[in-house]
Amino acid sequence: MKHDRLFQILGTGRDASGRPLTEAERIDLVRAAGRVPDGCGPAMPEAPARGPVRAFEPKAFYPKGAADWESKPAGYEGRKALAVADAFDLMARAAARSKRDQPFTPTQVAMGRSYAALTEKLAAAGVKLSSVEGRAGGSGQGGDVTDRRLIEAERLAALHRRIGTGIAMEVRRQRPSRTSATDRPRRSFTDRQLIDAVCLEGRTISDVLDSFGWKVYGDTRAAVRTALCKALDRMVGPVRRGNIMVAGGASARDFWGKMRPDDN
């Protein structure tokens, strides 16, 4: 159950059919919303305000023999950890429940999360993209915090250029017979608005369509998902030796290291 729906039920004191809830039923709903997944251990508290979560198994590299390494589970006492579920998790979960193919590739998801992390990091540091303009050069010290922040701002600006200014969903004129006086006015939205809504605001594709006044059904969802996938692919950039550079490891470091402010 979505948390906004849960809060609506708790606020009205009635279930979806309108039946009044008892106090015990309301408490059970709250506890169910904050339930800790199996395998995470008893020390993790129930927290409904935490929102949707996903369990994952922390891993680390350990020595294997004299000159090799291997990845093994590294959770405390073999337990799993929790991460707050983002829009990609929610859409993947919905697709799995409906037995549909996953809507995004692992690389597209990684790019969206990297974009969100970079944006939030710079926002927390108080760096504006306008700070990049007029930058003559660094201090010559690789560890200078300001220089690192400016470089990260350049990377984010390059990602914005890769997203572009295209329209993800455009309102077209319809004949009066196909419109209704009670329909909410639809609004066009850009690829950047779509990326920010999903990656930064945690909205699903259905949420985005609804917020801009579009009816949510198969065709509109498919059109927006296609626009989102294409924007994420543009953000990832070129492919080298069959590996998309942002996917991880040394190739990802090569991507971020060679990305220039004027990169498109």
C-alpha positions in Angstrom: 0.0 0.0 0.0 1.3 3.4 -0.9 2.0 5.7 2.0 -0.3 8.5 0.8 -3.1 6.0 0.6 -2.3 4.7 4.1 -2.3 8.2 5.6 -5.7 8.9 3.9 -7.2 5.8 5.5 -5.8 6.6 8.9 -7.0 10.2 8.6 -10.5 9.3 7.7 -10.6 6.2 10.0 -12.2 4.1 7.2 -11.0 1.5 4.9 -11.4 1.5 1.1 -15.0 0.4 1.3 -15.9 3.1 3.8 -16.1 0.8 6.8 -15.0 2.4 10.0 -11.7 1.0 11.4 -11.2 -0.1 14.9 -8.3 1.2 16.9 -6.6 -2.2 16.7 -7.0 -2.3 12.9 -5.4 1.2 12.6 -2.5 0.1 14.7 -2.0 -3.0 12.7 -2.0 -0.9 9.5 0.7 1.3 10.8 2.8 -1.6 12.0 2.4 -3.4 8.7 3.7 -0.2 6.8 6.8 -0.2 8.9 7.5 -3.9 8.9 11.1 -4.9 8.6 11.8 -7.5 5.9 12.9 -10.9 6.9 16.7 -11.4 7.2 17.4 -7.9 8.5 17.6 -8.9 12.1 15.6 -8.0 15.3 17.7 -4.9 16.1 16.2 -2.9 13.2 13.1 -1.0 14.5 9.7 -0.8 12.8 9.4 2.6 11.3 6.3 3.5 9.2 7.7 7.0 8.4 10.7 5.3 6.7 8.5 4.7 3.7 8.9 1.9 1.1 12.2 0.0 1.5 14.2 -2.7 -0.2 16.4 -5.2 1.4 19.9 -5.9 0.0 22.9 -7.9 1.0 26.1 -5.9 1.7 29.1 -7.4 0.1 32.9 -6.8 0.4 36.0 -8.2 -1.2 38.1 -10.6 0.9 41.5 -12.1 0.1 41.4 -15.4 -1.8 44.8 -17.1 -1.7 48.0 -15.2 -2.1 47.1 -12.8 -4.9 43.3 -13.0 -5.5 40.1 -11.5 -4.1 36.5 -12.6 -4.0 33.2 -11.0 -3.2 31.4 -12.3 -0.1 28.4 -11.2 2.0 29.6 -8.6 4.6 26.4 -7.9 6.6 26.6 -7.8 10.4 26.1 -11.4 11.6 25.0 -12.3 8.1 22.1 -10.0 8.1 20.7 -7.9 5.2 20.5 -4.1 5.2 17.8 -1.7 4.2 17.7 1.1 1.7 14.8 3.5 1.1 13.1 2.4 -2.1 13.2 4.9 -4.9 10.9 5.3 -8.0 13.0 2.7 -9.9 12.4 0.2 -7.1 8.7 0.9 -7.0 8.3 0.5 -10.8 10.4 -2.7 -10.8 8.3 -4.1 -8.0 5.1 -3.3 -9.9 6.4 -4.9 -13.1 7.3 -8.0 -11.1 3.9 -8.3 -9.5 2.3 -8.0 -13.0 4.8 -10.5 -14.4 6.0 -8.0 -17.0 9.6 -7.4 -18.1 11.6 -5.0 -16.1 11.1 -1.4 -17.4 14.7 -0.3 -17.1 18.1 -1.8 -17.6 20.6 -1.9 -14.7 22.7 0.7 -16.4 19.8 3.1 -16.8 18.9 2.6 -13.1 22.5 3.2 -12.1 22.6 6.4 -14.2 19.4 7.7 -12.6 20.7 7.1 -9.1 24.1 8.6 -9.9 22.4 11.7 -11.2 20.3 11.9 -8.0 23.3 11.4 -5.7 25.3 14.1 -7.5 22.5 16.6 -7.5 21.8 16.1 -3.8 25.5 16.3 -2.9 25.9 19.6 -4.7 22.6 21.0 -3.2 23.8 20.0 0.3 27.1 21.7 -0.3 25.5 24.9 -1.5 27.1 24.8 -4.9 25.2 26.4 -7.8 25.9 25.6 -11.4 26.4 29.3 -12.0 29.5 29.0 -9.9 31.2 27.2 -12.8 31.0 30.2 -15.0 34.1 32.3 -15.1 36.2 29.7 -13.4 39.8 30.5 -14.5 41.5 27.5 -12.9 42.1 25.5 -9.8 44.4 26.0 -6.9 46.8 23.3 -8.1 46.1 21.2 -5.0 44.2 18.0 -5.8 42.6 17.8 -2.4 41.0 21.3 -2.5 37.3 20.9 -1.6 36.2 23.9 -3.6 37.9 22.6 -6.8 36.3 19.2 -6.4 32.9 20.7 -5.9 33.3 22.9 -9.1 34.4 19.8 -11.0 31.3 18.0 -9.8 29.1 21.0 -10.8 30.7 20.8 -14.3 29.7 17.1 -14.5 26.2 17.9 -13.5 25.9 20.7 -16.0 27.1 18.3 -18.7 24.4 15.8 -17.7 21.8 18.5 -18.0 23.0 19.2 -21.5 22.8 15.5 -22.4 19.2 15.4 -21.1 18.4 18.3 -23.5 15.3 20.4 -23.8 13.2 18.0 -25.7 9.5 17.4 -24.9 8.7 14.1 -23.2 4.9 14.5 -23.6 3.3 17.2 -25.7 -0.3 18.3 -25.6 -1.9 18.2 -29.0 -5.1 19.8 -30.1 -8.2 17.6 -29.9 -11.6 17.9 -31.4 -14.2 19.1 -28.9 -16.0 15.7 -29.1 -12.9 14.1 -27.6 -12.6 16.4 -24.7 -14.7 16.8 -21.5 -15.5 19.9 -19.5 -14.6 17.9 -16.4 -11.2 16.8 -17.6 -8.2 18.4 -16.0 -6.1 20.5 -18.4 -3.1 18.5 -19.6 0.3 20.1 -19.7 3.3 19.3 -21.7 6.5 18.4 -19.8 10.1 18.2 -20.9 12.7 15.4 -20.6 14.4 17.4 -17.8 11.2 17.6 -15.8 10.6 13.9 -16.3 14.1 13.0 -15.2 14.0 15.3 -12.1 10.5 14.0 -11.2 11.6 10.3 -11.3 15.2 10.6 -10.1 15.0 13.5 -7.6 11.4 13.5 -6.4 10.8 9.8 -6.4 7.7 9.8 -8.6 6.7 6.8 -10.7 5.7 7.2 -14.4 2.0 7.1 -13.4 2.6 9.8 -10.7 4.3 12.0 -13.3 1.4 11.6 -15.8 -1.2 12.3 -13.2 0.6 15.4 -11.9 0.6 16.9 -15.4 -3.1 16.1 -16.0 -2.6 13.1 -18.3 -4.8 10.0 -18.1 -2.8 7.0 -16.9 -3.1 4.0 -19.2 -1.0 1.7 -21.3 -0.2 4.1 -24.2 0.7 7.1 -22.1 2.8 5.0 -19.7 4.7 3.4 -22.6 5.3 6.8 -24.3 6.8 8.3 -21.1 8.8 5.2 -20.3 10.4 5.4 -23.8 11.2 9.1 -23.3 12.7 8.3 -19.9 14.8 5.5 -21.2 16.1 7.6 -24.1 17.0 10.4 -21.7 18.9 8.1 -19.4 20.8 6.5 -22.3 21.8 10.0 -23.5 23.1 10.8 -20.0 25.1 7.5 -19.9 26.9 8.7 -23.1 29.1 6.7 -25.4 29.8 3.0 -25.3 33.3 1.7 -25.3 34.3 -2.0 -25.9 30.7 -3.0 -25.4 30.6 -1.6 -21.9 28.6 1.5 -21.0 31.1 3.7 -19.1 28.8 4.7 -16.2 28.0 1.1 -15.3 30.7 0.7 -12.7 34.3 -0.1 -11.9 37.2 1.4 -13.8 35.0 2.3 -16.8 32.8 4.5 -14.7 35.9 6.3 -13.3 37.1 6.8 -16.9 33.7 8.3 -17.7 33.6 10.8 -14.9 37.3 11.6 -15.3 37.2 12.5 -19.0 33.8 14.2 -19.0 34.4 17.9 -19.9 32.2 20.9 -19.3 31.5 21.2 -23.0 30.6 17.5 -23.3 27.3 17.0 -25.0 
